[in-house]
Each structure stands twice: as C-alpha cells, then as structure tokens.
C-alpha cells in the first residue's frame, strides 16, 4: 500500500489590490461591474468592494465614476471631441447617463 501525503491547500499569494487597480485603470471605459471584476480576480464581490474602499476611500461604483470623470475632464480640455463622443469613450452607453454622472460627481 502506498500512502500519499496530502499537503493542505495553500492559497496563492496574489496581489489582489494590484490586480484590481490595474484592471480598473485598463478597463474603466468598458462595461465593468463589481461582479465581473470579482470574477476576473477570483474573489468575492464583497472582498473586491472592501479592497477598493481600502485603497481608494470610495465604493466600487464611486471609484469607477471618478476614473471616468477624470478621463472625461482630460478629454474635454485636450481634444475636440464632442460631449457625446466623450460619454461613449469613457464608458457610458448613453449621453444622459454620462450627463447625470457628471452633474452628480464631486471631486474629493
């Protein structure tokens, strides 16, 4: 009889914070949700929310909006893109959604 030693499952030491922040940097202008980000990183949405809050001081949605609004402001100041083009470029499916987010956004 051969006995196998089973070692305990060791969770990989992953840089979840870095993975989340890099993914937000690269994909803020896409249809990203808390659930899709959690699935990408491989942890629960609640854990992602905690990490984003710890790293940025914002909820996931507030941080996503902040990134989109900073990009929109840059585009407004440095390009000749129309507001509708900017709205689409930074990840809003409709101009009205962008306009509402822009009017409600308050910089820290």
C-alpha positions in Angstrom: 0.0 0.0 0.0 1.3 3.4 -1.0 0.4 6.2 1.3 0.1 9.6 -0.2 0.8 12.6 1.9 -1.8 15.3 1.3 -0.5 18.7 1.9 -3.0 21.3 2.9 -4.2 23.5 0.1 -2.1 26.6 0.1 -3.7 29.7 -1.3 -1.5 31.5 -3.8 -0.2 34.8 -2.5 -1.8 37.0 -5.1 -1.7 40.8 -5.3 -5.4 41.3 -5.3 -5.1 45.0 -4.7 -2.8 45.5 -7.6 -4.9 43.2 -9.9 -8.0 45.2 -9.1 -6.4 48.6 -9.5 -4.7 47.7 -12.8 -7.9 46.2 -14.1 -9.8 49.4 -13.2 -7.1 51.5 -14.9 -7.2 49.5 -18.1 -11.0 48.9 -18.3 -12.8 51.8 -16.7 -14.2 52.7 -20.1 -15.8 49.3 -20.6 -18.9 47.7 -19.2 -17.3 46.6 -15.9 -19.3 45.6 -12.8 -18.4 44.6 -9.3 -19.3 41.0 -10.1 -17.3 40.9 -13.4 -14.2 42.4 -11.6 -14.6 39.9 -8.8 -14.8 37.0 -11.3 -11.7 38.3 -13.1 -9.7 38.5 -9.9 -11.1 35.3 -8.4 -12.5 36.6 -5.2 -16.0 37.6 -4.0 -17.6 40.9 -4.9 -17.7 41.7 -1.2 -13.9 41.3 -1.0 -13.4 43.4 -4.0 -15.6 46.1 -2.5 -13.5 46.1 0.7 -10.2 46.3 -1.2 -11.4 49.2 -3.4 -12.7 51.0 -0.3 -9.4 50.5 1.5 -7.3 51.5 -1.5 -9.3 54.5 -2.7 -11.6 55.5 0.1 -14.5 55.1 -2.4 -17.1 52.4 -3.1 -16.5 50.4 -6.3 -19.1 52.5 -8.2 -17.8 55.8 -6.9 -14.3 54.9 -7.9 -15.3 53.8 -11.3 -17.2 57.0 -11.8 -14.3 59.1 -10.5 -11.9 57.4 -13.1 -14.4 58.0 -15.9 -14.9 61.6 -14.9 -11.2 62.3 -14.7 -10.7 60.9 -18.1 -13.7 62.9 -19.4 -12.3 66.1 -18.0 -8.9 65.4 -19.6 -10.6 64.8 -23.0 -12.7 67.9 -22.7 -9.6 70.0 -22.1 -7.3 68.4 -24.6 -9.3 67.2 -27.5 -12.0 68.5 -29.9 -14.3 65.5 -29.1 -18.0 66.3 -28.5 -19.6 65.6 -25.2 -21.5 62.7 -26.7 -18.2 61.2 -28.1 -16.6 61.6 -24.7 -19.5 60.0 -22.9 -19.1 56.9 -25.2 -15.3 56.9 -24.9 -15.3 56.9 -21.1 -17.8 54.0 -20.9 -21.3 55.4 -20.8 -23.9 53.8 -23.1 -25.9 57.0 -23.2 -25.2 60.6 -23.1 -27.9 61.1 -20.5 -26.2 58.6 -18.1 -22.9 60.4 -18.6 -24.5 63.8 -18.0 -26.2 62.6 -14.9 -23.0 61.1 -13.5 -21.1 64.3 -14.4 -23.5 66.6 -12.7 -23.5 64.4 -9.5 -19.8 63.9 -9.4 -17.9 65.7 -6.7 -14.1 65.6 -6.7 -12.6 64.8 -3.3 
